[in-house]
Amino acid sequence: MKILLVLPANAPYRVLPGQSVPRRAMLRFSVLPLTTVAALTPPQHQVELVDENVRPLDVEAQADLVALSFMTACAPRAYEIAAAFRKRGIPVVGGGYHPTFCTEEALGHLDAVVKGDAEEAWPRLLSDLESGKLQRIYAHEAPPSLETTPAPRRELLGAWGRYYATQHAVQTSRGCRHGCRFCSITAFHGATLRHRPVDRVLREIGEAPKAFIFVDDNLVADVPYARTLLEGLRPLRKRWASQCTLRIADDPNLLKLAKGAGCVGLFVGLESLDPRNLEAVDKGVNVERDSLARIRKIRQAGIAVQAAVIVGLDHDDPGVFRRTLTFLQNARVDALQLSILTPLPGTPLFADFEAQGRLLDRNWNHYDFRHVVIQPALM
């Protein structure tokens, strides 16, 4: 079969036919699932990948199957794509966070949905399709092991890969042990934390260029695993960035090991300066110590910090903006991801706001962390 893998993009970022790609270095995490799905595809199938952020999609393209991976904000675009291909009799399936959490909605637009991870489920879907027995839902009873998960097929990005800050996004683990109410990761992965074997990860990194990025949600969640990984990384002399909690600052040896293994930057979930907000969303990991001191320790180790901050939590009044800006200036963070509180389907926070009647907008296009879709408590 000819399989077309598509990552939908919304209008402000979508490259249309005839348009040139904007001059930007896209730091994309979300292309990794599709390159991994491609690697899980049996070799007798022909695979093409289109990321609408860097490449126009031809909805008249020939394909035997179209597979979409999308989060909530891109759901309307995904359904547009599905309608165009299904109109021509081409089956369309979907996976990712939104189809997993809004399965019935997605099945109104798609021929089948993969819930959760693609390992085991994706090859089974392809086999069923070839035999004319496609099921509507493919799911695992338990999250699959990552022991044999292959390296992603980055070569499918082809010439379009030059539009990414790096094509080499590497994943060592999936899931998170923390249960923050606003985060869909725990819900998607069933509160599990699973790792790939260190030797397989190091082999993949050995083939990467000088600089790459880890896309783990918390690279040091399992400290013994992290130490083994970092020790293996040191002789490779690479440069990389990743994500983790501020707890890394509490372990000077681990922080030093990360720097020695090539870490140049960390994305950390600061979320809020107000302990009441952190406790309300079950982000207790940030309550126990001084965030300012922790950020300074990371930066003093020679590692840049990108802070993630959410505004609109229930103890935020209009003064939150000035207070947060002052803190960030004092902490001298190197970069910022600022998000408006957005309850995503499937999260406990979405259920909270729905029960309280505080969801103002159900246009999924607006669930991009840049629109207000809830009624804040104090603003």
C-alpha positions as CSV (number, residue, x, y, z in Angstrom):
1,M,0.0,0.0,0.0
2,K,1.0,3.6,-0.4
3,I,0.5,5.3,3.0
4,L,0.4,9.0,3.5
5,L,1.2,10.2,7.0
6,V,0.0,13.8,7.7
7,L,0.6,16.2,10.5
8,P,-2.1,18.9,10.2
9,A,-1.4,22.5,10.9
10,N,-3.7,25.4,11.6
11,A,-4.1,28.4,9.3
12,P,-1.4,30.8,10.8
13,Y,1.3,28.1,10.4
14,R,0.1,26.0,7.5
15,V,2.1,26.2,4.3
16,L,-0.3,26.3,1.3
17,P,0.4,25.1,-2.3
18,G,2.4,27.7,-4.1
19,Q,3.6,29.4,-0.9
20,S,7.2,29.4,0.2
21,V,8.1,28.2,3.6
22,P,8.5,31.1,6.1
23,R,12.1,31.7,7.1
24,R,12.0,30.2,10.6
25,A,13.7,27.3,12.4
26,M,10.8,25.1,13.5
27,L,11.5,23.3,16.8
28,R,8.9,20.6,16.3
29,F,8.3,17.8,18.7
30,S,5.1,16.5,17.1
31,V,6.7,15.1,13.9
32,L,8.4,12.4,16.0
33,P,5.2,10.3,16.4
34,L,4.8,10.0,12.6
35,T,8.4,9.2,11.9
36,T,8.1,6.5,14.5
37,V,4.9,5.2,13.0
38,A,6.7,5.1,9.7
39,A,9.4,3.0,11.4
40,L,6.7,0.6,12.7
41,T,5.3,0.2,9.2
42,P,6.1,-3.2,7.6
43,P,8.7,-2.7,4.7
44,Q,6.4,-3.8,1.9
45,H,4.4,-0.5,2.2
46,Q,5.5,2.8,0.7
47,V,5.4,5.7,3.2
48,E,5.3,9.4,2.6
49,L,5.2,12.0,5.3
50,V,3.7,15.6,5.1
51,D,4.0,18.1,7.9
52,E,1.8,21.1,6.9
53,N,4.0,23.4,9.0
54,V,6.8,23.1,6.4
55,R,5.2,21.4,3.3
56,P,1.9,21.9,1.5
57,L,-0.5,18.9,1.4
58,D,-2.0,17.9,-1.9
59,V,-5.5,16.6,-1.0
60,E,-5.6,15.1,-4.5
61,A,-2.6,13.0,-3.9
62,Q,-2.8,9.2,-4.6
63,A,-2.8,7.0,-1.5
64,D,-4.3,3.8,-0.3
65,L,-4.4,5.0,3.3
66,V,-4.1,8.4,5.0
67,A,-3.1,8.5,8.6
68,L,-3.3,11.7,10.7
69,S,-1.7,12.5,14.1
70,F,-3.1,15.5,15.8
71,M,-3.7,17.3,19.1
72,T,-6.8,19.2,20.0
73,A,-6.1,22.6,18.4
74,C,-5.6,20.9,15.0
75,A,-8.7,18.6,15.2
76,P,-10.8,20.8,12.9
77,R,-8.1,20.9,10.2
78,A,-7.6,17.1,10.6
79,Y,-11.3,16.6,9.9
80,E,-11.1,18.8,6.8
81,I,-8.3,16.7,5.5
82,A,-10.1,13.5,6.3
83,A,-13.2,14.7,4.5
84,A,-11.3,15.5,1.3
85,F,-9.6,12.1,1.1
86,R,-12.7,10.1,2.2
87,K,-14.7,11.8,-0.5
88,R,-12.4,10.1,-3.0
89,G,-12.9,6.8,-1.3
90,I,-9.5,6.7,0.5
91,P,-9.7,5.4,4.1
92,V,-8.4,7.8,6.7
93,V,-7.4,6.9,10.2
94,G,-6.1,9.0,13.1
95,G,-4.1,8.8,16.3
96,G,-2.6,11.1,18.9
97,Y,-3.9,12.9,22.0
98,H,-7.2,14.2,20.6
99,P,-8.5,11.0,18.9
100,T,-7.5,9.1,22.0
101,F,-9.5,11.3,24.3
102,C,-12.4,12.3,22.0
103,T,-12.7,9.0,20.2
104,E,-16.4,9.1,19.4
105,E,-16.1,12.6,17.9
106,A,-13.1,11.5,15.9
107,L,-14.9,8.4,14.6
108,G,-17.5,10.8,13.1
109,H,-14.8,11.9,10.7
110,L,-12.4,9.0,10.5
111,D,-12.6,5.3,9.5
112,A,-10.6,4.2,12.5
113,V,-8.8,5.5,15.6
114,V,-5.6,4.3,17.3
115,K,-6.0,5.0,21.0
116,G,-2.7,5.5,22.8
117,D,0.6,4.4,21.5
118,A,1.1,3.0,18.0
119,E,3.3,0.0,18.9
120,E,1.5,-3.3,18.1
121,A,-1.8,-1.4,17.2
122,W,-0.5,0.2,14.0
123,P,0.8,-3.0,12.3
124,R,-2.4,-4.7,13.3
125,L,-4.5,-1.9,11.7
126,L,-2.5,-2.3,8.5
127,S,-3.0,-6.1,8.4
128,D,-6.7,-5.7,9.0
129,L,-7.1,-3.1,6.3
130,E,-5.3,-5.3,3.7
131,S,-7.6,-8.2,4.6
132,G,-10.8,-6.0,4.4
133,K,-11.4,-6.3,8.2
134,L,-10.6,-2.8,9.4
135,Q,-11.9,-2.2,13.0
136,R,-13.1,1.1,14.3
137,I,-10.9,1.3,17.3
138,Y,-7.4,0.0,18.0
139,A,-6.2,0.1,21.6
140,H,-4.0,-1.6,24.1
141,E,-5.1,-3.1,27.4
142,A,-1.8,-1.7,28.9
143,P,0.7,0.7,27.5
144,P,3.1,-1.3,25.3
145,S,6.8,-1.9,26.2
146,L,9.3,0.3,24.4
147,E,12.0,-2.4,24.4
148,T,11.9,-2.9,20.7
149,T,10.6,0.5,19.5
150,P,12.7,1.4,16.4
151,A,14.5,4.6,15.7
152,P,12.3,7.1,13.8
153,R,12.6,7.3,10.0
154,R,13.9,10.8,9.8
155,E,14.9,10.4,6.1
156,L,11.2,10.8,5.2
157,L,11.5,14.5,6.0
158,G,13.8,14.7,3.0
159,A,14.6,18.2,1.8
160,W,11.9,19.6,4.1
161,G,14.1,18.7,7.1
162,R,16.1,21.9,6.6
163,Y,13.2,23.9,8.0
164,Y,13.6,22.4,11.4
165,A,15.9,23.6,14.1
166,T,16.9,20.0,14.4
167,Q,15.5,16.8,12.7
168,H,17.0,14.8,15.5
169,A,14.4,14.6,18.3
170,V,15.2,11.6,20.5
171,Q,12.9,10.0,23.1
172,T,14.2,7.8,25.9
173,S,10.9,7.5,27.8
174,R,7.2,8.0,27.7
175,G,4.8,9.0,30.4
176,C,5.1,10.8,33.7
177,R,4.7,9.8,37.3
178,H,3.3,13.2,38.3
179,G,-0.4,13.8,37.9
180,C,-0.8,17.5,37.2
181,R,-4.4,18.2,36.5
182,F,-3.8,20.3,33.4
183,C,-1.5,17.8,31.7
184,S,-2.7,15.1,29.3
185,I,0.5,13.1,29.5
186,T,-0.5,11.1,32.5
187,A,-4.0,10.4,31.2
188,F,-2.6,9.3,27.8
189,H,0.1,7.0,29.2
190,G,-1.9,5.7,32.1
191,A,0.3,7.2,34.8
192,T,3.2,4.9,33.7
193,L,6.8,5.7,33.0
194,R,8.4,3.4,30.4
195,H,12.0,3.6,29.1
196,R,13.8,2.5,25.9
197,P,16.9,0.4,26.6
198,V,19.9,2.8,27.1
199,D,22.1,1.0,24.5
200,R,19.4,1.5,21.8
201,V,19.1,5.2,22.7
202,L,22.9,5.7,22.7
203,R,23.2,3.9,19.3
204,E,20.6,6.3,17.9
205,I,22.3,9.3,19.3
206,G,25.6,8.1,18.0
207,E,24.2,8.5,14.5
208,A,22.9,12.0,15.2
209,P,24.7,15.2,14.4
210,K,26.5,17.3,17.0
211,A,23.3,18.9,18.3
212,F,20.0,17.2,19.0
213,I,17.0,17.4,21.5
214,F,15.5,15.0,23.9
215,V,11.7,15.2,23.9
216,D,11.2,13.3,27.2
217,D,8.7,15.0,29.4
218,N,11.1,14.6,32.3
219,L,14.6,13.2,31.4
220,V,15.6,12.7,35.0
221,A,12.4,11.2,36.3
222,D,14.1,7.9,36.9
223,V,17.5,9.0,38.4
224,P,19.3,5.6,38.1
225,Y,18.3,5.4,34.4
226,A,19.2,9.0,33.8
227,R,22.7,8.5,35.4
228,T,23.4,5.5,33.1
229,L,22.2,7.5,30.1
230,L,24.3,10.5,30.9
231,E,27.4,8.5,31.6
232,G,27.0,6.9,28.2
233,L,26.5,10.3,26.6
234,R,29.6,11.9,28.0
235,P,32.1,10.3,25.5
236,L,29.9,11.1,22.5
237,R,30.6,14.8,23.0
238,K,27.2,16.0,21.8
239,R,25.2,19.1,22.6
240,W,21.5,18.8,23.6
241,A,18.5,20.2,25.4
242,S,15.7,18.5,27.1
243,Q,12.8,18.9,29.6
244,C,12.8,18.1,33.3
245,T,11.4,19.3,36.7
246,L,13.2,21.8,38.9
247,R,14.2,18.9,41.1
248,I,17.4,18.5,39.1
249,A,18.7,21.5,40.9
250,D,18.5,19.6,44.2
251,D,21.0,17.1,43.1
252,P,24.4,18.9,42.4
253,N,26.0,15.7,41.1
254,L,23.2,14.9,38.6
255,L,23.3,18.5,37.4
256,K,27.1,18.4,36.9
257,L,26.7,15.0,35.2
258,A,24.1,16.5,32.8
259,K,26.4,19.4,31.9
260,G,29.3,17.1,31.4
261,A,27.2,15.0,29.1
262,G,26.5,17.9,26.8
263,C,23.3,19.5,28.2
264,V,23.1,23.2,27.1
265,G,19.4,23.9,28.0
266,L,16.5,22.7,30.0
267,F,12.8,23.4,29.6
268,V,11.2,23.4,33.1
269,G,7.6,23.6,34.1
270,L,7.5,26.6,36.5
271,E,3.7,26.9,35.8
272,S,2.9,29.4,38.7
273,L,4.6,31.4,41.4
274,D,1.6,31.0,43.7
275,P,1.7,27.8,45.9
276,R,-2.1,27.8,46.0
277,N,-2.2,27.4,42.3
278,L,0.4,24.7,42.3
279,E,-1.5,22.7,45.0
280,A,-4.8,23.2,43.2
281,V,-3.4,21.6,40.0
282,D,-1.4,18.9,41.9
283,K,2.0,20.4,40.9
284,G,3.4,19.7,44.3
285,V,6.9,19.0,42.9
286,N,7.3,22.8,42.6
287,V,6.0,23.7,46.1
288,E,8.6,22.1,48.3
289,R,11.6,24.4,47.4
290,D,12.4,27.9,46.3
291,S,12.0,28.1,42.5
292,L,14.2,31.1,42.1
293,A,17.1,29.5,43.9
294,R,16.6,26.3,41.8
295,I,16.7,28.2,38.5
296,R,19.8,30.0,39.6
297,K,21.6,26.7,40.4
298,I,20.8,25.4,37.0
299,R,22.0,28.5,35.2
300,Q,25.1,28.6,37.4
301,A,25.9,25.1,36.2
302,G,26.1,26.5,32.7
303,I,22.7,25.3,31.5
304,A,20.2,27.7,30.0
305,V,16.6,27.6,31.4
306,Q,13.4,28.0,29.4
307,A,10.6,28.5,31.9
308,A,7.0,27.4,31.2
309,V,4.4,29.6,32.8
310,I,0.6,29.4,32.9
311,V,-1.6,32.4,33.5
312,G,-5.3,32.3,34.3
313,L,-5.2,29.8,37.2
314,D,-7.8,30.2,39.9
315,H,-5.6,32.3,42.2
316,D,-4.4,34.6,39.5
317,D,-5.7,38.2,39.6
318,P,-4.6,40.9,37.1
319,G,-1.5,41.5,39.1
320,V,-0.1,38.1,38.1
321,F,1.5,39.5,34.9
322,R,3.6,42.1,36.7
323,R,4.6,39.6,39.5
324,T,5.5,37.0,37.0
325,L,7.6,39.3,34.8
326,T,9.5,40.6,37.9
327,F,10.3,37.0,39.0
328,L,11.5,36.0,35.5
329,Q,13.7,39.1,35.3
330,N,15.2,38.3,38.7
331,A,15.7,34.7,37.7
332,R,17.3,35.8,34.4
333,V,15.6,32.9,32.5
334,D,16.9,32.5,29.0
335,A,13.6,31.8,27.3
336,L,9.9,31.7,28.1
337,Q,6.9,29.7,27.1
338,L,3.8,31.6,28.3
339,S,0.5,29.9,28.0
340,I,-3.1,30.8,28.8
341,L,-4.7,28.2,31.0
342,T,-6.3,25.8,28.5
343,P,-8.1,22.6,29.9
344,L,-7.5,19.9,27.3
345,P,-10.0,17.1,26.7
346,G,-9.1,14.0,28.7
347,T,-7.5,15.9,31.6
348,P,-8.9,16.2,35.1
349,L,-8.8,20.0,34.6
350,F,-11.2,19.8,31.6
351,A,-13.6,17.8,33.7
352,D,-13.3,20.4,36.5
353,F,-14.1,23.3,34.3
354,E,-16.9,21.4,32.5
355,A,-18.6,20.5,35.8
356,Q,-18.3,24.1,37.0
357,G,-19.8,25.4,33.7
358,R,-16.7,27.6,33.1
359,L,-15.9,26.4,29.6
360,L,-16.7,29.4,27.4
361,D,-15.6,28.1,24.0
362,R,-15.6,24.6,22.4
363,N,-14.0,25.6,19.2
364,W,-11.0,23.3,19.2
365,N,-9.1,25.7,17.0
366,H,-8.8,28.0,20.0
367,Y,-7.4,25.3,22.3
368,D,-3.8,26.4,21.3
369,F,-2.9,28.1,24.7
370,R,-3.2,31.5,23.0
371,H,-7.0,32.0,23.3
372,V,-9.1,32.3,26.5
373,V,-11.5,29.4,26.4
374,I,-12.4,29.5,30.2
375,Q,-13.9,31.9,32.7
376,P,-11.0,32.7,35.0
377,A,-11.9,32.9,38.7
378,L,-10.4,36.4,39.4
379,M,-10.2,38.1,36.1
